């Protein structure tokens, strides 16, 4: 079980409130062609996010103001709790769904971009310890960079061009080393991601989690650091593979590993 179940519940509730506020806005905009055209125009920029566009829209519908208030409160709370914990709210602390919720709230905190830069280091440490999804780190790092007018590092702001090749609307720093950087944090290559980009960028939250093989997490492989984190957090099921946990004897010497099948290796492609 996650160590901090109350915090997990809080994160899930915040994520649900923010998504509900966004749904209310989208429903309002969809019902008015003028509002829909205006929002589309305001989000036409390469890196213009929804929150940024709404904050600059003086005549936005009231649902926009509601979303902005919810978003501001959640970003402030996330900043405070990361400070209180001295760590990223990851798998051991809040479980897989709690960690996903924390990422979603962080990803939408565009008006606190300087604060988000500080969150990257604890998130990076969590990834190194198997406590957070590498794609959370990659997408948040690239979002922070894009909002700050900088090149992205991991190439997660991407779409497929007309020839089916990945195209990056935000420049990639040292593009020749892109896949090396991705591999270093445990992320699949751009080529591996490409078949699943038909419907847009991969979002490490919600439906894509279950249906896209490269987007599933916890993704543990034999001997990987995330095995212990996943088992301690009582994650079921784990995605892909045979996890190995070392069994220690009375003298603490490491005895041969005990293979433990946690889930079938079968995967399903994204439904159309």
BAPA-486864 format. One record per residue (C-alpha): residue in three letters; x, y, z; residue number from 1. Coordinates in nm, 2 decimals. Each point is the difference from the previous one (the first is absolute). Example, Ala and Ser with C-alpha at 12.3 -4.5 7.8 and 13.67 -1.06 7.14 Angstrom:
2
{site ala; {1.23; -0.45; 0.78}; 1}
{site ser; {0.14; 0.34; -0.07}; 2}
% end
This chain:
272
{site unk; {0.00; 0.00; 0.00}; 1}
{site unk; {0.12; 0.36; -0.06}; 2}
{site unk; {0.15; 0.15; 0.32}; 3}
{site unk; {-0.21; 0.32; -0.02}; 4}
{site unk; {-0.36; -0.10; -0.09}; 5}
{site unk; {-0.15; 0.33; 0.10}; 6}
{site unk; {0.24; 0.19; -0.22}; 7}
{site unk; {-0.08; -0.24; -0.28}; 8}
{site unk; {-0.37; 0.06; 0.04}; 9}
{site unk; {0.06; 0.38; 0.01}; 10}
{site unk; {0.20; -0.01; -0.33}; 11}
{site unk; {-0.27; -0.21; -0.17}; 12}
{site unk; {-0.26; 0.24; 0.12}; 13}
{site unk; {0.19; 0.30; -0.13}; 14}
{site unk; {0.06; -0.16; -0.34}; 15}
{site unk; {-0.37; -0.09; -0.02}; 16}
{site unk; {-0.10; 0.36; 0.08}; 17}
{site unk; {0.23; 0.15; -0.25}; 18}
{site unk; {-0.11; -0.24; -0.28}; 19}
{site unk; {-0.37; 0.08; 0.09}; 20}
{site unk; {0.07; 0.37; -0.03}; 21}
{site unk; {0.16; -0.05; -0.33}; 22}
{site unk; {-0.28; -0.21; -0.13}; 23}
{site unk; {-0.25; 0.27; 0.10}; 24}
{site unk; {0.20; 0.26; -0.19}; 25}
{site unk; {0.02; -0.23; -0.31}; 26}
{site unk; {-0.37; -0.06; 0.01}; 27}
{site unk; {-0.07; 0.37; 0.02}; 28}
{site unk; {0.23; 0.07; -0.29}; 29}
{site unk; {-0.13; -0.28; -0.21}; 30}
{site unk; {-0.35; 0.14; 0.03}; 31}
{site unk; {0.10; 0.34; -0.14}; 32}
{site unk; {0.18; 0.01; -0.34}; 33}
{site unk; {0.13; 0.35; 0.07}; 34}
{site unk; {0.16; -0.10; 0.32}; 35}
{site unk; {0.14; -0.31; -0.16}; 36}
{site unk; {0.16; 0.20; -0.28}; 37}
{site unk; {0.14; 0.25; 0.25}; 38}
{site unk; {0.16; -0.27; 0.21}; 39}
{site unk; {0.14; -0.18; -0.30}; 40}
{site unk; {0.16; 0.32; -0.11}; 41}
{site unk; {0.15; 0.07; 0.34}; 42}
{site unk; {0.15; -0.35; 0.01}; 43}
{site unk; {0.14; 0.01; -0.35}; 44}
{site unk; {0.36; 0.07; 0.12}; 45}
{site unk; {0.25; -0.28; 0.00}; 46}
{site unk; {0.03; -0.01; 0.38}; 47}
{site unk; {-0.31; 0.18; 0.11}; 48}
{site unk; {-0.16; -0.21; 0.27}; 49}
{site unk; {-0.37; 0.02; 0.11}; 50}
{site unk; {0.08; 0.16; 0.33}; 51}
{site unk; {0.22; 0.26; -0.16}; 52}
{site unk; {-0.26; 0.08; -0.26}; 53}
{site unk; {-0.28; 0.03; 0.26}; 54}
{site unk; {0.20; 0.23; 0.22}; 55}
{site unk; {0.04; 0.24; -0.28}; 56}
{site unk; {-0.36; -0.01; -0.11}; 57}
{site unk; {-0.18; 0.30; 0.16}; 58}
{site unk; {-0.34; -0.09; -0.15}; 59}
{site unk; {0.01; -0.37; 0.07}; 60}
{site unk; {-0.31; -0.18; 0.12}; 61}
{site unk; {-0.04; -0.04; 0.38}; 62}
{site unk; {0.09; -0.36; -0.02}; 63}
{site unk; {0.35; 0.11; -0.10}; 64}
{site unk; {0.03; 0.20; 0.32}; 65}
{site unk; {-0.11; -0.30; 0.21}; 66}
{site unk; {0.26; -0.22; -0.17}; 67}
{site unk; {0.28; 0.26; 0.06}; 68}
{site unk; {-0.09; 0.03; 0.37}; 69}
{site unk; {0.00; -0.38; 0.05}; 70}
{site unk; {0.32; -0.03; -0.19}; 71}
{site unk; {0.17; 0.28; 0.21}; 72}
{site unk; {-0.10; -0.16; 0.32}; 73}
{site unk; {0.12; -0.35; -0.10}; 74}
{site unk; {0.34; 0.13; -0.13}; 75}
{site unk; {0.05; 0.18; 0.33}; 76}
{site unk; {-0.09; -0.31; 0.20}; 77}
{site unk; {0.22; -0.23; -0.21}; 78}
{site unk; {0.29; 0.24; 0.06}; 79}
{site unk; {-0.06; 0.00; 0.37}; 80}
{site unk; {-0.03; -0.38; 0.04}; 81}
{site unk; {0.32; -0.06; -0.20}; 82}
{site unk; {0.17; 0.24; 0.24}; 83}
{site unk; {-0.15; -0.18; 0.30}; 84}
{site unk; {0.09; -0.34; -0.13}; 85}
{site unk; {0.34; 0.10; -0.12}; 86}
{site unk; {-0.06; -0.24; -0.28}; 87}
{site unk; {-0.23; -0.07; -0.30}; 88}
{site unk; {-0.33; -0.17; 0.09}; 89}
{site unk; {0.09; -0.32; -0.17}; 90}
{site unk; {-0.09; -0.37; -0.01}; 91}
{site unk; {0.09; -0.10; 0.36}; 92}
{site unk; {-0.17; 0.31; 0.15}; 93}
{site unk; {-0.32; 0.03; -0.20}; 94}
{site unk; {-0.02; -0.29; -0.23}; 95}
{site unk; {-0.01; -0.01; -0.38}; 96}
{site unk; {-0.32; 0.19; -0.04}; 97}
{site unk; {0.10; 0.26; 0.26}; 98}
{site unk; {0.33; 0.05; -0.19}; 99}
{site unk; {-0.19; 0.04; -0.32}; 100}
{site unk; {-0.22; 0.26; 0.16}; 101}
{site unk; {0.30; 0.20; 0.13}; 102}
{site unk; {0.15; 0.00; -0.35}; 103}
{site unk; {-0.32; 0.12; -0.15}; 104}
{site unk; {-0.03; 0.29; 0.24}; 105}
{site unk; {0.37; 0.09; -0.06}; 106}
{site unk; {-0.04; -0.01; -0.37}; 107}
{site unk; {-0.29; 0.25; 0.02}; 108}
{site unk; {0.19; 0.24; 0.23}; 109}
{site unk; {0.11; 0.22; -0.29}; 110}
{site unk; {-0.03; 0.32; 0.20}; 111}
{site unk; {0.25; -0.12; 0.26}; 112}
{site unk; {0.27; -0.10; -0.25}; 113}
{site unk; {0.28; 0.11; 0.23}; 114}
{site unk; {-0.14; -0.21; 0.28}; 115}
{site unk; {-0.02; -0.30; -0.24}; 116}
{site unk; {0.37; 0.03; -0.07}; 117}
{site unk; {0.06; -0.08; 0.36}; 118}
{site unk; {-0.23; -0.30; -0.01}; 119}
{site unk; {0.21; -0.16; -0.28}; 120}
{site unk; {0.28; -0.10; 0.24}; 121}
{site unk; {-0.21; -0.20; 0.24}; 122}
{site unk; {-0.19; -0.15; -0.29}; 123}
{site unk; {0.33; -0.10; -0.16}; 124}
{site unk; {0.11; -0.16; 0.33}; 125}
{site unk; {-0.33; -0.19; 0.02}; 126}
{site unk; {0.05; -0.13; -0.36}; 127}
{site unk; {0.35; -0.12; 0.09}; 128}
{site unk; {-0.14; -0.19; 0.30}; 129}
{site unk; {-0.28; -0.16; -0.20}; 130}
{site unk; {-0.25; 0.21; 0.18}; 131}
{site unk; {-0.12; 0.21; -0.30}; 132}
{site unk; {-0.07; -0.05; -0.36}; 133}
{site unk; {0.28; 0.11; -0.24}; 134}
{site unk; {-0.26; 0.14; -0.23}; 135}
{site unk; {-0.12; 0.23; 0.28}; 136}
{site unk; {0.35; 0.14; 0.03}; 137}
{site unk; {0.04; 0.03; -0.37}; 138}
{site unk; {-0.33; 0.17; -0.07}; 139}
{site unk; {0.02; 0.24; 0.29}; 140}
{site unk; {0.36; 0.09; -0.09}; 141}
{site unk; {-0.10; 0.08; -0.35}; 142}
{site unk; {-0.31; 0.19; 0.10}; 143}
{site unk; {0.21; 0.22; 0.24}; 144}
{site unk; {0.25; 0.06; -0.28}; 145}
{site unk; {-0.26; 0.08; -0.26}; 146}
{site unk; {-0.19; 0.25; 0.22}; 147}
{site unk; {0.33; 0.16; 0.08}; 148}
{site unk; {0.09; 0.04; -0.36}; 149}
{site unk; {0.27; -0.26; 0.00}; 150}
{site unk; {0.07; -0.31; -0.21}; 151}
{site unk; {-0.14; -0.33; 0.13}; 152}
{site unk; {0.22; -0.28; 0.13}; 153}
{site unk; {-0.20; -0.32; -0.05}; 154}
{site unk; {-0.20; 0.06; -0.31}; 155}
{site unk; {-0.34; -0.06; 0.16}; 156}
{site unk; {-0.16; 0.30; -0.17}; 157}
{site unk; {-0.03; -0.17; -0.33}; 158}
{site unk; {-0.25; -0.10; -0.28}; 159}
{site unk; {0.02; -0.20; -0.31}; 160}
{site unk; {0.06; 0.19; -0.33}; 161}
{site unk; {-0.18; -0.08; -0.32}; 162}
{site unk; {0.27; -0.25; -0.09}; 163}
{site unk; {-0.06; -0.19; 0.33}; 164}
{site unk; {0.33; 0.12; 0.15}; 165}
{site unk; {0.02; 0.16; 0.35}; 166}
{site unk; {0.01; 0.38; -0.02}; 167}
{site unk; {0.09; 0.23; 0.29}; 168}
{site unk; {-0.19; 0.33; 0.02}; 169}
{site unk; {0.24; 0.11; 0.28}; 170}
{site unk; {0.37; -0.04; -0.09}; 171}
{site unk; {0.19; -0.28; 0.16}; 172}
{site unk; {0.33; 0.08; 0.18}; 173}
{site unk; {0.29; -0.20; -0.14}; 174}
{site unk; {-0.24; -0.21; -0.22}; 175}
{site unk; {0.27; -0.25; -0.08}; 176}
{site unk; {0.01; -0.11; 0.37}; 177}
{site unk; {-0.38; -0.01; 0.04}; 178}
{site unk; {-0.04; -0.37; 0.03}; 179}
{site unk; {0.30; -0.03; 0.22}; 180}
{site unk; {-0.16; 0.24; 0.25}; 181}
{site unk; {-0.33; -0.19; -0.02}; 182}
{site unk; {0.17; -0.33; 0.06}; 183}
{site unk; {0.19; 0.14; 0.30}; 184}
{site unk; {-0.32; 0.06; 0.19}; 185}
{site unk; {-0.17; -0.32; -0.12}; 186}
{site unk; {-0.21; 0.14; -0.28}; 187}
{site unk; {-0.06; -0.18; -0.33}; 188}
{site unk; {0.15; 0.15; -0.32}; 189}
{site unk; {-0.19; 0.24; -0.22}; 190}
{site unk; {-0.02; -0.27; -0.26}; 191}
{site unk; {-0.17; -0.23; 0.25}; 192}
{site unk; {-0.25; 0.27; 0.09}; 193}
{site unk; {-0.07; 0.10; -0.36}; 194}
{site unk; {-0.26; -0.27; -0.09}; 195}
{site unk; {-0.22; 0.12; 0.29}; 196}
{site unk; {0.02; 0.37; -0.09}; 197}
{site unk; {-0.28; -0.02; -0.26}; 198}
{site unk; {-0.25; 0.16; 0.25}; 199}
{site unk; {0.24; 0.25; 0.14}; 200}
{site unk; {0.26; 0.02; 0.28}; 201}
{site unk; {0.01; -0.29; 0.25}; 202}
{site unk; {-0.16; 0.11; 0.33}; 203}
{site unk; {0.13; -0.20; 0.30}; 204}
{site unk; {-0.34; 0.02; 0.17}; 205}
{site unk; {-0.35; -0.15; -0.07}; 206}
{site unk; {-0.10; -0.22; -0.29}; 207}
{site unk; {0.34; 0.00; -0.17}; 208}
{site unk; {0.15; -0.17; 0.31}; 209}
{site unk; {-0.19; -0.33; -0.07}; 210}
{site unk; {0.00; -0.01; -0.38}; 211}
{site unk; {0.34; 0.12; -0.11}; 212}
{site unk; {0.29; -0.24; 0.08}; 213}
{site unk; {0.28; 0.27; 0.02}; 214}
{site unk; {-0.22; 0.21; 0.23}; 215}
{site unk; {-0.08; -0.26; 0.26}; 216}
{site unk; {0.14; 0.04; 0.35}; 217}
{site unk; {0.12; -0.14; 0.24}; 218}
{site unk; {0.21; -0.16; -0.27}; 219}
{site unk; {0.23; -0.23; 0.18}; 220}
{site unk; {0.26; -0.23; -0.15}; 221}
{site unk; {0.22; -0.26; 0.17}; 222}
{site unk; {0.25; 0.17; 0.23}; 223}
{site unk; {-0.14; 0.35; -0.06}; 224}
{site unk; {-0.01; 0.24; 0.30}; 225}
{site unk; {-0.38; 0.04; -0.02}; 226}
{site unk; {-0.06; -0.36; 0.10}; 227}
{site unk; {0.03; 0.07; 0.37}; 228}
{site unk; {-0.19; 0.32; -0.02}; 229}
{site unk; {-0.29; -0.17; -0.18}; 230}
{site unk; {-0.01; -0.29; 0.24}; 231}
{site unk; {0.01; 0.23; 0.31}; 232}
{site unk; {-0.28; 0.21; -0.15}; 233}
{site unk; {-0.20; -0.32; -0.06}; 234}
{site unk; {-0.06; 0.08; -0.36}; 235}
{site unk; {-0.21; -0.25; -0.18}; 236}
{site unk; {0.03; -0.07; -0.28}; 237}
{site unk; {0.35; 0.10; -0.11}; 238}
{site unk; {0.05; 0.04; -0.37}; 239}
{site unk; {0.21; -0.24; -0.20}; 240}
{site unk; {0.24; -0.25; 0.12}; 241}
{site unk; {0.14; -0.21; 0.27}; 242}
{site unk; {0.11; 0.20; 0.30}; 243}
{site unk; {0.28; -0.14; 0.21}; 244}
{site unk; {0.03; 0.07; 0.37}; 245}
{site unk; {0.32; -0.11; 0.18}; 246}
{site unk; {-0.07; -0.22; 0.30}; 247}
{site unk; {0.24; 0.06; 0.30}; 248}
{site unk; {0.09; -0.28; 0.24}; 249}
{site unk; {0.06; 0.03; 0.37}; 250}
{site unk; {0.35; 0.13; -0.05}; 251}
{site unk; {-0.12; 0.26; -0.25}; 252}
{site unk; {0.19; -0.17; -0.28}; 253}
{site unk; {-0.18; 0.03; -0.33}; 254}
{site unk; {-0.13; -0.34; -0.11}; 255}
{site unk; {-0.10; -0.08; -0.36}; 256}
{site unk; {-0.29; 0.21; -0.12}; 257}
{site unk; {-0.35; -0.13; 0.01}; 258}
{site unk; {-0.19; 0.06; -0.32}; 259}
{site unk; {-0.35; 0.13; 0.06}; 260}
{site unk; {-0.24; 0.03; -0.29}; 261}
{site unk; {-0.19; 0.32; 0.06}; 262}
{site unk; {-0.19; 0.04; -0.32}; 263}
{site unk; {-0.03; -0.15; -0.35}; 264}
{site unk; {0.23; 0.16; -0.26}; 265}
{site unk; {-0.28; 0.04; -0.25}; 266}
{site unk; {-0.08; 0.35; -0.11}; 267}
{site unk; {-0.28; 0.16; -0.18}; 268}
{site unk; {0.02; 0.27; -0.27}; 269}
{site unk; {-0.18; 0.33; 0.04}; 270}
{site unk; {-0.36; -0.04; -0.09}; 271}
{site unk; {-0.13; 0.21; -0.29}; 272}
% end
